Amino acid sequence: MEKKFEKMNVIVIGAGSGIGQATTMRLLTEGARVFAIDVSTESHINSIVNL
């Protein structure tokens, strides 16, 4: 199965929770290289652990 976003670079702002986090996870499963940004350090740590 071809990954829709394979080899694409994507920046997600607000990636620590909610829609931003869900978008980040989906893009990763679709093969994208994701640079995830959020203002909350705690959200970053939790998101990284979930990856």
Order of alpha helices (4+ residues) and beta strands (2+ residues): beta-alpha-beta-alpha
